[in-house]
Amino acid sequence: MTTELPAGFLWGASTAAHQIEGNNINSDWWQREHASPHLQHSGDAVDSYHRYPEDMRLLAEAGLNAYRFSIEWARIEPAEGHISRSALAHYRRMIDTAREFGLEPVVTVHHFTVPRWFAEDGGWMDDRAIDRFGRYVEAAAAILGDVAWICTINEPNMLSMMIALQQARDAGDGPTMERRRARRLPDPDPQVGDRLAQAHHTARAILKRHTDAAVGWTVAAGALTATPGNEETLRAIRHVREDQYWEAARGDDFVGVQSYSSQAVDENGVVPHPDSPDNTLTGAAYRPDALGMAVRHAWEVTGGVPVLVTENGIPTADDTRRIAYTEGALRGLFEAVDAGVQVRGYLHWSALDNFEWGHWEPTFGLIAVDRETFERTPKPSLAWLGATARKGGPA
């Protein structure tokens, strides 16, 4: 049986501005990196602020037709109320360049980082946060009028968890490396989740006024499962970790599913990934089947909002393993499509080996980057994914 994909199915890869651009000095993350002895520094990152045309060209030449990237609030509004026309023009050039290479731009408005002034003056829980975010989105909308796909906020459930960790004065790891810890992580704060949902709905309304884009947000999907007798515990934990955010996506044009692995829930909560030689570079279990599970759950809880896979991948130094993982993930995704889930595209994480929120070691990229010279070297997995895209899926 051949899976029937919708016309215009997106095949591509994703990045986030702070992780690849370099020298994002006005962001809260730049400050955090330099304040914490536990974190490595982003520095020049992989210099994609200047080298994005090459990054896009490599994706297009491989056979992909989409590129998800984020625009950076801290560059667009480096001081409160000051909108940088230069930064807006830069991101508009990125949109135009993607189109020139035949790539559909999928633009994320907020991917974890905020301006330093925002973080230092109350952050997301300040009474002015929604108005401040709305002002930024209004400014960004000026360059997004013809963009077909816009993500408002990336992984609000992970962002909420990060805020909880910061409030507890945790050591300060980022969202990627948090997943490797043996201890149990705190649940996202539902109050923060409510505030981020409000920000999302505000941004969605602004973008709907100024663009014809399909608008949604992206959610970190844990593909959680219950151990015997713990189905109620699973439901309770899944609600605070994910379902609150899937429910907030009801009425959106799409929802972004971001899946990497799966975990069980027992009577004590989410079970940490057990040690295994098969674990990935972040300590997560090797579970390509997680994507199909996550997509089905998102479809169910949102009440049938179309799905765009905005992140899926594996941190590994073994590119043959990356190909095997992605092939397995796509099989599960296509089985979900055959079962009736509306899937609009698959965007791999990530296009490039990049700065993974305080650490450089986990390599997710389809393209390797020399951090001294910034030379890009496509991996075999990029050619494999491009060939898979051309034939419409794994054999």
C-alpha positions, 0 to 999 in steps of 0.5 A: 500500500502506498501512502497518499500524501497531500499536494504540497507536502513539505519535506525539509529541515528545521533550525532555530536562530540562537542555535545557528546565527551567532552573537545574539548578544541582546538575548536572555540566553546569551546572558545565561550562557555567560552567567552559568559555569555549567553552560558552554557558549554559543559565540559565533554559533555556526555563523548562519546569520551570514551564511544562510544562503549556503545552508538553504542551497544545500537543502534545496540541492539535496531535494528538499522543498521546505526550511523552518527557521526562526526570527529573533525577537532580541534582534528585532527589538533589542531595546524595549520599543525600538524596532530594528528595521535592519533586522526585519530586512535581514529576515525578509531577505531570508524569506526571499532567499528560501523562495529563490531556492524553491524552499517553502519558508516555515517561520517561527516567531519565538523559539525559546529566546527573549530580549534581555530587557524582557527577561529582566523586567518580569518576563512572561509572568509580568502583567505587560508580557502579552502586550509586549509580545503582541507589539513584537508580533505586530512588527514582525508581521510586516515582513510575513505577509506572504509566508504560508506557514507561521509557528507562533511559539516553539515548545511552550511546554518545554519553555514552561518547564525551563521557567520552573527550573529557573525559579527553582534556581536549577543548575541551568541546562537547556531544553535539549540537555535536560532530557539526559538527566537521570533524575525526574524533571519538574512538570511544566507550570500550568499557570505559565502554560496558560500565559503562553497560550494567551500569548499564542492566541494573541499572536495568532489573531495579529498574524491572521489580520496581517497575513494569509498564513496557516498559523499554529504553535509547536509542542514537545511530544513525549509519546508517553505510555502507561505501565500496567495499572497506571493509566490514570497517572498517565492521563494526569501527567500527560495533561500537564506536560502536553495536553494543556498545550494540544488543547490550546491549539484547537482552532489553529490551522495546524499544530507542530509535533516535535518528537524524539523519543518515548518514555513510560509512566509508572505510579511515581511519574515519568520513568527516566530513560534507563542506561543503554548502549542504544541511547542517544547522545542526550541519553534518550532511548532510541525510539523511532516509533515515538513519532507515529505515537505522538502524531496520533495523540496530537490529532486526537487531543486537538480534535483533528487539527492538521499536523506538521512535523516541525521537529524529529531527529536523533543526536548521534555521531553515527550517520547510518544510525540517523538514517535508520532512525529517520526511516523508522520514524517516517514509517510510523508517520505514514502509518498514521496518515494511512489511519486518517491523520492529516499530516502536512509535512515532515521537517527534520531536526536539524539542518545543521549541527548546532548549539544545543542550548548550552552544549555543543556535543549532541549532533543532530544535523544533516550537515556538519559544520567546522566551527573554526572555518564554518565549512559545511559538509553535507552528511549522507543522511541529507542526500538520503532524506532528499531522495526520500522526499523525491520519491514520496517516502521510504520504500 
